[in-house]
């Protein structure tokens, strides 16, 4: 069953793997110059602009590909299934962590990382307000009573 604590654990795990994959991508950029270079047109003509744009798109594609593969490898090495973490299962380790589902979680982690990071902040804030038993924020307006 999905609860607040399992949701937070899931979001932390996904965000951590995504950050680690981004670190691997940055390390690859420092080794492979093609991945860190911004391409600009040499002359102001359509051919040069198209060539520069094509090289920039290739660069973005390979950066994302490296990040997805790194996230998939991290999920595979850890052997934890994020879906089992989310549902709060007692056993979150999987027998065969190198199956297709692991790589799909790598794609979800890389492309959904901004969303998951924002959602994590919201859920943690909600948990704090629930734990503190604070009433929900309501608009307040100062009023005065009738003067006699």
C-alpha positions in Angstrom: 0.0 0.0 0.0 1.3 3.4 -0.9 1.7 5.7 2.0 3.5 9.0 2.7 6.7 7.4 4.0 7.0 5.0 1.0 6.3 7.8 -1.4 9.1 9.9 0.1 11.5 6.9 0.0 10.6 6.3 -3.6 11.1 9.9 -4.6 14.5 10.1 -2.7 15.7 6.9 -4.4 14.7 8.1 -7.9 16.2 11.5 -7.4 19.4 10.1 -6.0 19.8 7.7 -9.0 19.1 10.6 -11.4 21.7 12.8 -9.7 24.2 10.0 -9.9 23.5 9.4 -13.6 23.9 13.2 -14.2 27.3 12.9 -12.4 28.4 10.1 -14.7 27.3 12.2 -17.7 29.3 15.1 -16.5 32.4 12.9 -16.1 31.9 11.6 -19.6 31.8 15.2 -20.8 35.2 15.9 -19.3 36.6 12.9 -21.2 34.8 13.2 -24.5 35.2 16.7 -26.0 32.3 16.2 -28.4 29.8 16.0 -25.5 30.8 19.3 -24.0 31.3 21.5 -27.1 28.7 24.0 -28.2 28.6 24.2 -32.0 28.1 27.4 -33.9 27.9 28.2 -37.6 31.2 29.3 -39.1 29.5 31.4 -41.8 26.1 33.0 -41.9 24.6 30.5 -44.3 21.9 27.9 -44.0 24.2 24.9 -44.5 26.5 26.0 -41.6 23.5 26.7 -39.3 21.9 23.4 -40.1 25.2 21.5 -39.6 25.8 23.3 -36.2 22.2 22.5 -35.1 22.6 18.8 -36.1 25.8 18.5 -34.1 24.1 20.1 -31.1 21.2 17.7 -31.3 23.6 14.7 -31.6 25.4 16.0 -28.5 22.2 16.3 -26.5 21.1 12.8 -27.6 24.3 11.2 -26.5 24.3 13.1 -23.2 20.8 11.8 -22.5 21.7 8.3 -23.7 24.7 8.2 -21.4 22.6 9.4 -18.5 19.8 6.7 -19.2 22.4 3.9 -19.5 24.1 5.1 -16.3 20.8 5.2 -14.4 19.9 1.7 -15.7 23.2 0.3 -14.5 22.8 2.0 -11.1 19.4 0.4 -10.7 20.7 -2.9 -11.9 23.7 -2.9 -9.5 21.6 -1.8 -6.5 19.0 -4.4 -7.3 16.1 -2.4 -5.8 12.8 -2.1 -7.5 11.4 1.4 -7.2 7.8 0.2 -7.6 8.3 -2.1 -4.6 9.7 0.8 -2.6 6.6 2.9 -3.6 4.2 0.3 -2.6 5.9 -0.2 0.8 6.7 -3.9 0.2 8.7 -5.7 2.8 11.2 -7.0 0.3 12.3 -4.5 -2.3 15.2 -6.5 -3.8 14.6 -8.2 -7.0 16.0 -11.6 -8.1 17.0 -10.5 -11.6 17.8 -6.9 -11.6 19.1 -6.8 -15.2 15.7 -7.2 -16.9 14.0 -4.6 -19.1 12.0 -3.1 -16.2 15.3 -1.9 -14.6 16.2 0.0 -17.8 12.8 1.5 -18.0 13.2 2.9 -14.5 16.4 4.4 -15.7 14.5 6.2 -18.4 11.8 7.3 -15.9 14.5 8.6 -13.5 16.4 10.6 -16.1 13.4 12.2 -17.9 11.3 12.7 -14.8 13.9 14.0 -12.4 12.8 17.6 -12.4 9.2 16.5 -11.7 10.2 14.0 -9.0 12.5 16.6 -7.3 9.6 19.1 -7.2 7.2 16.5 -6.0 9.6 15.4 -3.3 9.6 19.0 -1.9 5.9 19.1 -1.9 5.4 15.7 -0.2 8.0 16.4 2.5 6.4 19.8 3.2 3.0 18.0 3.5 4.5 15.4 5.9 6.0 18.1 8.1 2.6 19.9 8.3 0.8 16.6 9.1 3.4 15.7 11.8 3.2 19.1 13.4 -0.7 18.9 13.4 -0.9 22.4 12.0 -4.1 23.5 10.4 -3.9 24.1 6.7 -2.9 27.6 5.6 -5.9 29.7 5.1 -6.2 33.3 3.9 -6.4 35.7 6.8 -7.9 39.2 7.0 -7.9 41.6 9.9 -11.3 42.9 10.8 -12.6 45.2 13.5 -15.9 45.0 15.3 -18.6 47.6 15.4 -17.6 50.7 17.3 -20.0 52.1 19.8 
